[in-house]
Amino acid sequence: MTFGLQAEVLFTKDSARLGSSARSRIASVAREIEPQPGTEVRVYGFTDELGSSSHGDALSQQRAVAVQRALAQELRGTAVTFDTHGFGERHPVASNATEVGRQQNRRVEISFYNSAGRQGSFDDPNAA
């Protein structure tokens, strides 16, 4: 399954500190992961192209780690391994020429695969 979570929902501007609504969103993702045996969870962070590339790389990594840690807390006792990476402005899903596009590019994606290598998909209504 793949979850796309808007950065604005999870974090305050230019921050890797999780916002108040982030915990419930991450808990709902954890409920989807929990019943899957031998799961690999990928947590990937992305930013828009505003600011320096090095700042975007660092911020996207910090955000991915923050989400991974919160997810690990929710999943304690569940056999999962994590792959966490920040991609900065690489791999945009929309144009960075508009604010709407930049908002879509500021995101954290969570994917998970069970031990059989199967991946499902989930469309988060709040992701863009």
C-alpha positions as CSV (number, residue, x, y, z in Angstrom):
1,M,0.0,0.0,0.0
2,T,1.1,3.5,-0.6
3,F,0.0,6.5,1.5
4,G,0.7,10.1,0.3
5,L,0.5,12.5,3.2
6,Q,0.6,16.3,2.5
7,A,3.4,18.0,4.4
8,E,1.1,20.8,5.5
9,V,-1.1,18.3,7.3
10,L,1.9,16.8,9.1
11,F,4.3,19.7,9.8
12,T,4.4,23.4,10.3
13,K,6.0,25.5,7.5
14,D,9.7,24.7,7.0
15,S,9.8,22.4,10.0
16,A,10.2,18.7,10.7
17,R,8.2,18.8,13.9
18,L,5.0,16.9,13.6
19,G,1.8,18.9,13.9
20,S,-1.2,18.1,16.1
21,S,-3.2,16.3,13.4
22,A,-0.2,14.2,12.3
23,R,-0.4,11.6,15.0
24,S,-4.0,10.5,14.1
25,R,-3.1,10.3,10.4
26,I,0.0,8.2,11.2
27,A,-2.0,6.0,13.5
28,S,-4.5,5.3,10.7
29,V,-1.6,4.2,8.5
30,A,-0.2,2.0,11.2
31,R,-3.6,0.2,11.5
32,E,-3.3,-0.7,7.8
33,I,0.3,-2.0,8.3
34,E,-0.2,-3.9,11.6
35,P,-1.9,-7.1,10.2
36,Q,0.8,-7.6,7.5
37,P,3.4,-10.1,8.5
38,G,7.1,-9.4,7.8
39,T,6.5,-6.0,6.4
40,E,9.0,-3.6,4.9
41,V,7.9,0.1,5.3
42,R,9.4,2.8,3.1
43,V,9.0,6.4,4.4
44,Y,10.1,8.9,1.7
45,G,10.1,12.7,2.2
46,F,9.9,15.3,-0.6
47,T,9.9,19.1,-0.8
48,D,9.2,21.7,-3.5
49,E,12.0,23.5,-5.2
50,L,11.9,26.7,-3.1
51,G,15.1,27.3,-1.2
52,S,18.4,25.6,-1.7
53,S,18.6,22.0,-2.9
54,S,20.7,21.1,0.2
55,H,18.1,22.6,2.5
56,G,15.3,20.6,0.8
57,D,17.4,17.4,1.0
58,A,17.9,17.9,4.7
59,L,14.3,18.9,5.4
60,S,12.8,16.0,3.5
61,Q,15.1,13.6,5.3
62,Q,14.2,15.1,8.7
63,R,10.5,14.9,7.9
64,A,10.8,11.3,6.7
65,V,12.6,10.4,10.0
66,A,10.0,12.1,12.1
67,V,7.2,10.2,10.4
68,Q,9.1,6.9,10.6
69,R,9.7,7.4,14.4
70,A,6.0,8.1,15.0
71,L,5.0,5.1,12.9
72,A,7.5,2.9,14.8
73,Q,5.9,4.0,18.1
74,E,2.5,3.0,16.7
75,L,3.8,-0.3,15.5
76,R,5.9,-1.4,18.5
77,G,5.7,-5.1,18.8
78,T,5.0,-5.5,15.1
79,A,7.8,-7.1,12.9
80,V,8.6,-4.3,10.4
81,T,11.8,-3.0,8.9
82,F,12.1,0.6,7.7
83,D,13.7,2.3,4.7
84,T,13.7,6.0,5.3
85,H,15.0,8.5,2.7
86,G,14.6,12.2,1.9
87,F,14.6,13.1,-1.8
88,G,14.3,16.9,-1.5
89,E,13.0,18.4,-4.7
90,R,13.6,15.4,-6.8
91,H,10.6,13.4,-8.1
92,P,8.0,16.1,-8.1
93,V,4.4,15.0,-8.7
94,A,3.3,18.5,-9.9
95,S,4.7,21.7,-11.4
96,N,6.7,23.9,-9.0
97,A,5.6,26.9,-11.0
98,T,2.4,27.4,-8.9
99,E,1.7,27.3,-5.1
100,V,-0.8,24.5,-5.7
101,G,1.9,22.4,-7.4
102,R,4.4,23.2,-4.7
103,Q,2.0,22.1,-2.0
104,Q,1.5,18.8,-3.8
105,N,5.3,18.3,-4.0
106,R,5.7,18.8,-0.2
107,R,4.8,15.4,1.0
108,V,5.8,12.2,2.8
109,E,5.0,8.9,1.1
110,I,4.6,5.7,3.1
111,S,4.7,2.4,1.2
112,F,4.7,-1.1,2.6
113,Y,5.2,-4.6,1.3
114,N,4.5,-7.8,3.1
115,S,6.9,-10.8,3.2
116,A,5.3,-12.2,0.0
117,G,6.4,-9.0,-1.8
118,R,2.8,-7.9,-2.4
119,Q,2.0,-4.2,-2.4
120,G,-1.5,-2.8,-2.4
121,S,-2.6,0.8,-2.9
122,F,-4.7,3.2,-0.8
123,D,-5.8,6.6,-1.9
124,D,-5.7,9.0,1.0
125,P,-8.4,11.6,0.3
126,N,-6.2,14.3,1.9
127,A,-3.2,13.6,-0.2
128,A,-2.5,15.4,-3.4
